[in-house]
Amino acid sequence: MLEVFNTVQLTIAPGNDNPFLHGPFEPNAREYTADTDTLKVIGEIPKDLHGIFVRNTHNQVHESIGVYHPFDGDGMLHAVHFENGRATYRNRFVRTTGFLAEQAAGRSLWPGLMAPQLAARRGWGAIGAMKDNAGTDVLCHTGKLISVMSQGSEPWRLDPITLETLGPDQNWARKVPDGLSSHFKVDPETGEMMFFNYPEHWPYMHYGIIDRNNQLTHYVPIELPGPRWPHDLGITRNYTILHDLPHFFDPEALKRGERKLGFYPDMPARFGVVPRHGGNDQIRWFEASSCFILHISNCYEDGDEIVMDGCIMPKPFVAPVGYEGKDIYERIRSRLDKPNNKTMMHRWRFNLKTGKTSEQYIDDEVTEFPVCSNDYVGRPYRYSYNILYKKGDWLFSGLKRYDLLTGQTMRYEYGEGRYGSEPQVARRIGAKAEDDGYVIVMVADMNANRSEVLVLDAANISAGPVATIVLPERMCCGTHACWVEGDRIHGEARALEAIPAA
């Protein structure tokens, strides 16, 4: 089967020279449904691979208001459902309120990150001026996908199999008016989902929990010194770790309605460790070296300490929001170019007994988007799978596996002109070890003008893919992804034997 489900009319001007709308970032107009009866498969899809790999993408439809930023595009999900050695592929736009309004108008109605001052309508996100594109993060909880933009948006629910947009979550979306930020986390054992948001008004952060039955059971204010721009959170069995980092809009400029994002190296990073069902009066703040953090790999408890692993950015380069200079594209690229804006694997330890923080670099190579197996989230773990970068661009050139027990690493590079996305760990049916399974990633091959989904052996990624699925069209490069285990497709029913013991 190979079906074009729908085609959307793109209205981007033919003369638009924005590099983030061309080449690997060229938007897609067609939505497909296809299976391995019609898709080319190189190698053999493992029969013990059961679940759904989903990747999100910023896929711009209309000519933008102001300069287009690669985080502005409309959300488009790509999903590959694996079962019994076969696979079915679908891609669908996330049909948010903003997407549908712009489809009706035939043009952009909201500006993006580079031009919030041009907003003429009420918007979403921490700034409150942008379209809710739902194009950043994606995760599955209680049998439905949740797709959101990074700064905080409606919790857009989608069917994990059909990718039909079901709308904002009917149980609790109205109860969290400041939305859902990207990088919410699910405890594999309890089925609880921990999340946060960070509005520009007091208390500047909220922390919440959705239980395994999709009910909002906890939602509390977290008081910060002012508006912040965090990106991730961590969870352990008993705690949640919230971030207050010295990377935020200039407070004086913000009073004038100007948003000048800055990094303040003389301020420490602060990490708030709060009991899972605790609130502002129970949070303990730990100071650490000044930095920004986009993504963490995992957190866990080790005696009196909370361990947090992630990619530290010790000296972020900041391109001003709203800047309209002649080198604007180069400024965006310089900000996104991680070899120019180094992010390296790092470990923080927060001692709950002494209140002290200790930290150390794990590696000096630039990597990002670290992931571990869903089954080990919040638990002691051994392996982190990170992406490697093409120097000078916002393109992912390969994968690096860290063995955090032995210090050994392993890598797989896609090759010249081939660019990937965030990987996901898919443990095999009946897995016994943490890396007993596969790593899945979506790759755009600019040489062959096609996209592929690669299935690699999680224990030996250097050997290359055991299976490659060639998709119907080359798809726009994207970032975040998720893995939905076969027993979680319809709800939080993960087999307890798959989750490591305490």
C-alpha positions in Angstrom: 0.0 0.0 0.0 1.2 3.5 -0.9 -1.4 6.2 -0.5 -1.2 10.0 -0.6 -3.6 10.8 2.2 -3.6 14.6 1.6 -1.7 17.4 0.0 -1.3 20.8 1.5 -0.7 23.9 -0.6 2.7 25.5 0.2 2.7 29.3 -0.2 6.4 30.1 0.5 7.6 32.6 -2.1 9.8 31.1 -4.8 12.5 33.8 -4.2 12.7 33.2 -0.5 16.5 32.7 0.2 16.2 31.5 3.8 18.5 28.5 4.0 16.3 26.9 6.6 13.6 26.5 3.9 15.8 24.7 1.4 18.0 21.6 1.1 17.6 19.3 4.1 15.0 21.7 5.5 12.7 21.9 2.4 9.1 21.5 3.7 6.9 18.7 2.6 3.4 19.1 1.3 2.2 15.5 1.0 0.9 13.2 3.8 1.4 9.5 3.1 0.3 6.1 4.3 2.6 3.3 3.2 3.7 -0.1 4.3 6.6 -2.5 3.6 4.7 -4.2 0.8 5.5 -1.1 -1.2 8.4 0.6 0.6 11.9 -0.7 -0.1 13.5 -2.5 2.8 17.3 -3.1 2.9 18.1 -5.9 5.3 15.5 -7.5 7.5 13.2 -5.8 10.0 13.6 -7.7 13.3 10.5 -9.7 14.4 11.1 -8.9 18.0 10.7 -5.1 17.4 7.2 -4.0 18.4 6.2 -0.4 18.8 6.0 2.9 17.1 8.9 5.3 16.3 7.6 8.9 16.0 9.6 11.9 15.0 8.4 15.6 15.0 9.4 18.2 12.4 9.0 21.9 11.9 7.5 21.9 8.4 6.7 25.4 7.3 3.6 25.8 5.0 3.3 29.6 4.4 5.6 32.5 3.7 6.5 33.7 7.2 5.8 37.1 8.9 9.3 38.4 9.4 12.4 36.2 9.2 11.7 32.5 9.4 13.4 30.6 12.2 13.8 26.8 11.9 11.8 26.4 15.1 8.8 28.2 13.7 7.5 25.6 11.2 4.2 23.7 11.5 4.4 20.5 13.4 4.4 17.3 11.2 4.8 13.9 12.8 6.4 10.9 11.0 5.5 7.5 12.5 6.7 4.0 11.7 4.7 1.2 13.3 6.8 -2.0 13.7 5.2 -5.4 14.3 6.0 -9.0 13.3 8.9 -8.0 11.0 6.7 -5.5 9.1 6.3 -1.7 9.2 3.8 0.9 8.3 4.7 4.6 7.7 2.5 7.7 8.1 3.2 11.4 8.2 0.6 14.0 9.3 0.5 17.6 10.1 -0.5 18.4 13.7 -3.8 20.2 13.0 -3.5 22.9 15.7 -5.8 25.9 16.0 -3.0 28.0 14.4 -2.5 25.5 11.5 -6.2 25.4 10.8 -6.6 29.1 10.9 -3.7 29.7 8.5 -5.1 27.0 6.2 -8.4 28.9 6.0 -6.6 32.2 5.5 -4.1 30.8 3.0 -1.2 32.7 4.7 0.7 33.1 7.9 -1.2 34.9 10.7 1.4 34.7 13.4 5.1 35.6 13.4 7.9 33.4 14.8 10.8 33.6 17.2 12.6 36.3 15.2 9.7 38.8 15.0 7.4 38.6 18.1 7.0 42.4 17.9 5.0 41.9 14.6 2.3 39.9 16.3 -1.3 41.2 15.6 -3.2 38.4 17.3 -3.1 36.6 20.6 -0.5 33.8 20.5 1.0 31.0 22.4 4.3 30.1 24.1 6.1 31.9 26.9 6.2 35.1 24.8 2.5 34.8 24.0 2.9 36.0 20.4 3.6 33.0 18.3 1.6 30.3 16.6 1.2 27.1 18.6 3.0 24.9 16.0 3.3 21.8 18.1 6.5 21.1 16.2 9.1 20.5 18.9 8.5 17.6 21.2 6.4 14.4 21.1 5.8 11.8 23.6 3.2 9.1 24.3 1.2 9.0 27.5 -2.0 7.1 28.3 -2.3 5.7 24.8 -2.2 9.0 22.9 0.7 11.1 21.6 1.2 14.6 22.9 2.9 17.1 20.6 3.9 20.6 21.7 6.1 23.6 20.9 9.0 24.2 23.2 8.0 27.4 24.9 4.6 26.0 26.1 1.5 25.2 24.2 -1.7 23.3 24.3 -1.2 19.6 24.9 -2.1 18.4 21.4 -3.3 14.8 21.4 -3.0 12.5 18.4 -3.8 8.8 17.8 -0.4 7.0 17.9 -1.4 4.6 15.0 -3.4 6.9 12.6 -1.8 10.2 13.7 -5.2 11.8 13.6 -5.2 15.1 15.6 -7.7 14.7 18.4 -7.4 18.3 19.8 -6.1 19.6 23.1 -6.4 17.1 25.9 -10.1 17.2 27.0 -9.3 16.1 30.6 -6.9 18.7 31.7 -5.8 21.2 29.0 -8.1 23.9 30.4 -6.6 23.5 33.8 -3.1 24.5 32.7 -3.7 27.9 31.0 0.1 28.5 30.7 0.4 25.3 28.6 2.8 22.4 28.5 6.5 23.0 27.8 8.5 20.4 25.8 10.4 17.6 27.6 7.8 16.2 29.9 8.8 12.8 31.3 6.9 9.6 32.0 7.8 7.2 34.8 7.6 3.7 33.3 6.5 2.1 36.5 3.8 4.4 37.8 2.7 5.8 34.5 2.8 9.3 35.8 3.8 12.2 33.5 5.7 15.1 35.0 5.7 18.5 33.2 6.4 22.2 33.6 5.8 25.5 32.0 7.4 29.0 32.3 5.2 32.0 31.6 6.5 35.6 31.6 4.2 36.4 34.6 4.5 35.4 38.3 5.3 32.8 39.6 7.3 32.2 36.3 7.1 28.4 36.5 4.5 25.7 37.3 5.1 22.0 37.9 2.5 19.4 37.3 1.7 15.6 37.2 -0.8 13.7 35.0 -1.5 10.2 36.3 -1.7 6.9 34.4 -5.5 7.5 34.0 -4.9 10.9 32.3 -6.0 13.0 35.3 -4.3 16.1 36.5 -3.4 15.2 40.1 -0.8 17.9 40.9 -0.2 21.4 39.6 1.7 23.9 41.7 3.5 27.3 41.3 7.3 27.3 41.5 8.5 30.8 42.3 11.5 32.0 40.3 13.3 35.4 40.6 11.9 36.5 37.2 11.0 35.2 33.7 13.3 32.4 32.6 13.9 30.3 29.5 14.5 26.7 30.6 14.1 23.8 28.3 14.1 20.4 30.1 13.4 18.7 33.4 14.6 15.5 35.0 12.8 12.9 37.2 13.9 10.1 39.5 11.8 7.6 41.4 11.0 10.2 44.1 12.0 13.6 42.8 11.8 16.0 40.0 14.6 18.4 39.0 13.6 21.8 37.7 16.0 24.3 36.0 16.6 28.0 36.7 19.5 29.0 34.4 21.3 32.3 33.7 19.9 32.5 30.2 16.9 34.7 29.9 15.5 38.0 28.5 17.1 41.2 29.8 14.7 42.3 32.6 14.9 46.0 31.9 14.3 45.6 28.2 11.4 43.2 28.9 9.7 46.0 30.9 9.8 48.0 27.7 8.3 45.1 25.7 11.7 44.2 24.1 13.0 40.7 24.3 16.7 40.5 24.3 17.9 37.0 25.2 21.1 37.1 27.1 23.5 34.8 29.0 24.7 36.0 32.4 28.0 34.1 33.2 28.3 35.7 36.7 25.1 34.0 37.8 25.2 30.4 38.9 22.9 27.8 37.4 20.2 26.6 39.9 18.6 23.3 40.0 15.5 22.7 42.1 15.0 19.2 43.6 11.4 18.8 44.6 9.7 15.7 45.9 7.5 14.3 43.1 4.3 15.4 44.7 5.8 18.4 46.5 5.6 22.1 45.9 7.3 25.4 46.2 7.7 25.1 50.0 9.6 21.8 49.7 11.9 22.5 46.8 15.7 22.6 47.5 17.8 24.7 45.2 21.3 23.6 44.3 23.8 26.0 42.7 26.3 24.9 40.0 28.6 26.5 37.4 27.0 29.0 35.1 25.6 27.4 32.0 22.7 26.7 29.8 21.2 23.2 29.2 19.0 22.1 26.4 18.7 18.4 27.0 19.4 15.9 29.8 20.0 12.2 29.3 18.7 10.9 32.6 18.5 11.4 36.4 18.5 8.9 39.2 19.1 8.5 42.9 22.4 7.3 44.3 22.4 7.1 48.1 22.1 10.7 49.4 22.6 12.1 45.9 20.6 12.9 42.9 22.6 12.3 39.7 21.8 14.3 36.6 23.5 13.7 33.2 23.1 16.0 30.2 24.8 18.2 27.7 26.2 21.4 29.3 26.5 24.6 27.3 29.1 26.6 29.4 29.2 29.7 27.1 26.1 30.1 25.0 26.3 32.4 22.0 23.1 34.5 21.9 21.6 35.9 18.7 19.1 38.7 19.6 15.4 38.0 19.0 14.0 40.4 16.4 17.4 41.2 14.8 17.0 42.1 11.2 20.5 42.7 10.0 21.9 41.6 6.6 23.6 38.6 8.2 20.6 37.3 10.0 20.7 33.8 8.5 24.4 33.5 9.5 23.5 34.6 13.0 20.8 32.0 13.3 23.2 29.3 12.0 25.9 30.5 14.4 23.5 30.1 17.3 22.5 26.6 16.3 26.0 25.4 15.3 26.9 23.4 18.3 30.7 23.2 17.5 30.5 27.0 17.7 28.3 26.8 20.8 29.7 23.8 22.5 27.5 21.3 24.3 29.2 18.4 26.0 28.2 15.4 28.2 28.3 16.4 31.8 27.3 15.0 35.2 25.9 16.9 38.2 25.5 15.4 41.7 23.2 17.1 44.2 23.8 15.9 47.7 20.5 16.0 49.7 22.3 15.6 53.0 25.0 18.3 52.7 23.2 20.6 50.1 26.4 20.6 48.0 26.7 20.2 44.2 29.6 18.4 42.5 30.0 18.2 38.8 32.3 16.8 36.1 32.7 16.6 32.4 32.0 13.1 30.9 33.4 14.0 27.4 34.9 16.9 25.5 33.4 16.0 22.2 30.4 18.1 21.1 27.2 16.0 21.3 23.6 16.7 22.0 20.0 15.2 22.1 21.1 12.5 24.6 18.5 9.7 25.1 18.3 6.5 27.1 15.7 3.7 27.1 12.3 4.6 28.3 12.4 1.7 30.8 15.4 3.3 32.6 14.1 6.9 32.8 14.5 8.0 36.5 16.6 4.9 37.3 20.3 4.0 37.4 21.3 3.4 33.8 24.4 2.7 31.7 24.0 3.9 28.1 23.3 7.3 26.6 22.9 7.7 22.8 23.7 11.2 21.6 23.8 12.9 18.2 27.0 14.2 16.5 27.0 17.4 14.5 28.1 18.6 11.1 30.4 21.6 11.9 29.0 24.9 10.8 25.4 23.8 10.5 22.2 22.7 12.3 22.6 19.2 10.9 23.2 15.9 12.7 25.9 13.7 11.2 25.8 10.6 13.3 25.4 8.9 16.7 27.7 8.4 19.7 27.0 5.8 22.4 28.3 6.3 25.9 28.9 3.4 28.3 28.7 5.4 31.6 30.0 2.4 33.6 33.2 1.7 31.7 33.7 5.1 30.0 33.9 3.4 26.6 32.2 5.0 23.6 31.0 3.8 20.2 29.9 5.8 17.1 28.1 5.5 13.8 28.3 8.2 11.2 25.8 8.5 8.4 28.2 9.6 5.7 28.6 12.7 3.6 25.4 14.5 2.8 23.3 12.3 5.2 21.7 13.9 8.2 19.7 12.3 11.1 17.4 13.2 13.9 17.1 12.4 17.6 17.5 8.6 18.0 15.3 6.4 20.2 16.0 3.2 22.1 13.6 0.4 21.3 14.2 -2.7 23.5 13.3 -6.0 22.0 10.4 -8.1 23.2 11.6 -10.0 26.2 14.8 -7.9 26.6 17.1 -8.8 29.5 19.7 -6.1 29.3 19.5 -2.3 29.0 20.9 -2.4 25.4 19.1 -5.6 24.4 17.3 -4.1 21.4 17.6 -1.4 18.8 18.3 2.3 18.1 16.0 3.9 15.6 16.7 7.1 13.7 15.4 8.9 10.6 17.9 10.1 8.1 17.7 12.5 5.1 20.0 11.4 2.3 20.7 14.5 0.2 22.8 12.5 -2.3 20.0 10.0 -3.2 17.3 12.6 -2.5 15.4 10.3 -0.1 14.7 9.7 3.6 15.3 6.4 5.4 14.5 5.0 8.8 17.5 3.1 10.2 17.3 0.2 12.7 20.6 -0.4 14.5 21.7 -2.9 17.1 21.7 -0.9 20.3 24.7 -3.0 21.6 26.8 -2.4 18.4 25.7 0.7 16.6 29.1 0.9 14.8 28.1 -2.2 12.8 25.5 -0.1 10.9 21.8 -0.7 10.3 20.3 -4.2 10.5 17.4 -2.8 8.5 16.8 0.4 6.4 13.3 1.4 5.3 13.2 3.9 2.4 10.4 6.4 2.7 8.2 7.6 -0.1 9.8 11.1 -0.2 12.7 12.9 1.3 11.3 14.4 4.4 12.3 17.7 6.1 15.0 17.3 8.7 13.5 17.3 12.2 14.7 17.0 15.8 12.8 15.3 18.6 11.4 11.8 18.5 9.8 9.2 20.8 9.5 5.4 21.1 6.1 3.9 22.0 6.5 0.3 23.3 4.0 -2.2 21.9 2.4 -2.6 25.3 2.0 1.2 25.7 0.3 1.9 22.4 -3.2 1.8 24.0 -2.3 2.9 27.6 0.2 2.9 30.4 0.6 -0.9 30.6 4.3 -1.4 30.4 5.4 -4.9 31.4 6.9 -4.6 34.9 9.5 -7.2 34.1 11.0 -4.8 31.5 11.6 -2.1 34.1 14.8 -2.4 36.2 14.3 -3.3 39.9 15.0 -0.7 42.6 
